[in-house]
Amino acid sequence: MLPPRLRHSSVASQQLRVYVPPHPLIKHWLTVARDAETPMPLFRSAMSELGRWLTYEAMREWIPTQPVQVQTPLQPASAEVIAPDTPMGIVPVLRAGLAMLEGCQALLPQARIFHLGMVRDEATLEASCYLNRLPERIPEHMRILIPEPMLATGGTLVQVLDELNRRGADPSLVRIVSVLAAPPGLQRLGSHYPMVQIFCAMIDECLNEQGFILPGLGDAGDRAFGTES
């Protein structure tokens, strides 16, 4: 069953679940991020807000809770809290994933942060890892959130998931939050890891010859950190 108020896309395989939440704040901040005239500080705020609201949607029916009893000012009441012993991790894909991290972390303050630095070869469009701060063994039953603003060719995320899998992560407990996704990336991810769930603000039309999403929003890392060439 799909989480409420989410739209499912079958652009990839039937197993891969891709959600485009129809939240007005997600739509607003996506528009801010797309605009080429948006200055760097506001763009960075937009990415953080998109990280926050996409994480909010990704947490539906994902974070286990446990029943508790609390004393209100008037009488006892039954309630629920997030199960305190649930291991959670956030794996921001550097650099651009850092722009979403603050928003993600605001909703999951108890999560451990494992940085992965990936750089793409512009000739082959394949990524290589230059920084890996994952633990040697991922804790059992750990829920992992991956902030990656652009799911373009899917090559980077497949490598990230390969590395998590080698270290014992359960792909069915992994969720990806992306600002934009494109059909080639979704198809590639679906062929390798169909059990992963993806939450994105929009599925765009296609990629250009350089592997950038169209209409897209440009290079998210460069725009967030002011490093345009």
C-alpha positions in Angstrom: 0.0 0.0 0.0 1.3 3.5 -0.9 1.8 6.0 1.9 -1.1 8.6 1.9 -1.0 11.6 -0.4 2.0 10.3 -2.5 2.0 9.7 -6.2 3.7 6.6 -7.5 5.6 6.5 -10.7 6.3 3.3 -12.7 9.0 5.0 -14.9 11.4 2.3 -13.8 10.7 -1.4 -13.1 7.5 -2.3 -11.4 9.3 -3.1 -8.2 11.1 0.2 -7.8 8.9 2.6 -5.9 9.3 6.2 -6.7 7.2 8.8 -4.8 6.7 12.4 -5.9 4.9 14.0 -2.9 2.4 16.7 -3.9 3.4 19.0 -1.0 3.1 22.7 -1.7 6.3 23.5 0.1 8.2 21.0 -1.9 6.8 22.6 -5.1 7.7 26.1 -3.9 11.3 25.3 -2.9 11.9 23.3 -6.1 10.8 26.4 -8.1 13.3 28.5 -6.1 16.1 26.0 -6.8 15.4 25.8 -10.5 15.5 29.5 -11.1 18.9 30.5 -12.5 18.6 33.9 -10.9 18.4 32.4 -7.3 21.5 33.6 -5.4 23.7 31.1 -3.7 22.5 31.6 -0.1 18.8 31.2 -1.1 19.6 28.2 -3.3 21.3 26.6 -0.3 18.2 27.3 1.8 16.0 25.8 -0.9 18.1 22.6 -0.9 18.0 22.3 2.9 14.2 22.8 2.8 13.8 20.2 0.1 15.9 17.8 2.2 13.6 18.5 5.2 10.3 18.0 3.4 11.4 15.0 1.4 12.7 13.4 4.5 9.4 14.1 6.2 7.6 12.2 3.5 10.2 9.4 3.5 9.7 8.8 7.2 6.1 7.7 6.7 5.6 4.1 7.8 9.4 3.7 7.9 10.3 4.7 11.5 9.0 2.2 14.1 7.2 3.6 17.1 6.4 2.1 20.5 3.4 2.7 22.8 3.9 4.7 26.0 1.8 6.3 28.7 2.2 9.9 29.6 0.6 12.1 32.2 -1.1 15.1 30.7 -2.0 18.1 33.0 -5.5 16.4 33.3 -5.1 12.7 33.2 -3.0 9.7 31.9 -3.0 9.2 28.1 -1.8 6.6 25.7 0.7 7.8 23.2 3.5 6.7 20.8 7.2 7.7 20.5 9.9 6.7 18.0 11.5 3.5 19.2 14.7 4.7 20.9 16.7 1.6 20.0 16.1 2.0 16.2 19.5 2.5 14.5 19.4 5.2 11.9 22.1 6.6 9.5 22.3 9.3 7.0 24.7 8.9 4.1 25.1 12.3 2.3 26.8 11.9 -1.1 29.4 14.7 -1.3 29.5 17.3 -2.3 25.9 18.1 -3.3 24.3 15.9 -0.7 25.7 18.2 2.0 23.3 20.9 0.8 20.3 18.7 1.8 21.9 17.3 5.0 20.8 20.1 7.4 17.2 19.6 6.5 17.4 15.8 6.8 19.3 15.9 10.1 16.7 18.3 11.6 14.1 15.5 11.4 16.5 12.7 12.3 18.7 14.2 15.0 19.6 10.8 16.4 20.9 9.5 13.1 24.6 8.8 12.6 26.2 10.6 9.7 28.4 8.6 7.3 30.0 10.7 4.6 30.7 9.4 1.1 32.6 11.5 -1.4 32.0 10.7 -5.0 33.4 12.5 -8.1 32.1 11.9 -11.7 34.4 11.5 -14.6 32.9 13.9 -17.2 34.1 11.7 -20.1 32.7 8.4 -19.0 30.0 9.8 -16.7 31.0 7.1 -14.1 31.8 8.0 -10.5 34.7 7.1 -8.3 35.0 7.3 -4.5 37.5 9.7 -2.9 36.1 9.6 0.7 34.5 6.8 2.6 33.4 7.2 6.2 31.1 4.2 6.4 31.7 1.8 9.3 33.3 -1.5 8.5 30.0 -3.2 9.4 26.6 -1.5 9.1 24.6 -2.1 12.3 21.9 -4.7 11.9 18.4 -3.4 11.0 19.8 0.1 10.5 17.5 2.4 8.5 19.6 4.5 6.1 18.6 7.7 4.3 20.7 8.9 1.3 20.4 12.6 0.4 21.5 12.9 -3.3 20.1 16.0 -5.1 20.3 14.7 -8.6 19.5 11.1 -9.7 20.7 11.4 -13.3 22.4 8.4 -14.8 22.1 6.4 -11.5 25.8 5.4 -11.6 26.7 7.2 -8.4 23.8 5.8 -6.3 24.4 2.2 -7.6 28.0 2.5 -6.4 26.9 3.9 -3.0 24.3 1.1 -2.6 27.0 -1.5 -3.7 29.3 -0.2 -0.9 26.5 -0.2 1.7 25.5 -3.8 0.6 29.1 -5.0 1.0 29.1 -3.7 4.6 25.9 -5.4 5.5 23.2 -2.9 4.9 19.7 -4.1 4.1 18.7 -2.4 0.8 15.0 -2.7 1.8 15.7 -0.4 4.7 17.4 2.2 2.5 15.5 5.3 1.3 16.8 8.0 -1.1 15.8 11.6 -1.1 16.5 13.4 -4.4 15.5 16.8 -5.6 15.3 15.7 -9.2 15.3 12.3 -10.9 15.5 11.3 -14.6 14.2 8.1 -16.3 17.7 6.7 -17.2 18.8 6.8 -13.5 15.6 5.3 -12.2 15.8 2.5 -14.7 19.4 1.7 -13.8 18.6 1.8 -10.1 15.5 -0.3 -10.6 17.6 -3.0 -12.4 20.1 -3.2 -9.5 18.1 -2.3 -6.4 14.4 -2.5 -7.0 13.6 -2.8 -3.3 15.0 0.7 -2.5 12.4 3.5 -2.2 13.0 7.0 -3.7 11.4 10.3 -2.8 11.9 13.1 -5.1 10.4 16.6 -5.8 10.1 15.9 -9.6 10.9 13.4 -12.3 12.3 15.4 -15.2 12.2 14.6 -18.9 15.7 13.4 -19.9 19.5 13.9 -19.8 21.6 15.9 -22.1 24.9 14.6 -23.7 26.8 15.6 -20.6 24.5 13.6 -18.3 22.8 16.6 -16.8 19.1 16.4 -16.0 16.8 18.5 -18.3 15.2 20.9 -17.5 17.0 20.4 -14.2 18.5 23.0 -12.0 22.2 23.0 -13.1 25.0 21.6 -11.0 23.6 21.5 -7.4 27.0 21.3 -5.8 28.4 24.3 -7.7 25.3 26.4 -7.0 25.2 25.5 -3.3 28.8 26.3 -2.6 29.5 29.0 -5.2 32.1 27.1 -7.2 30.8 27.7 -10.7 33.5 27.6 -13.3 
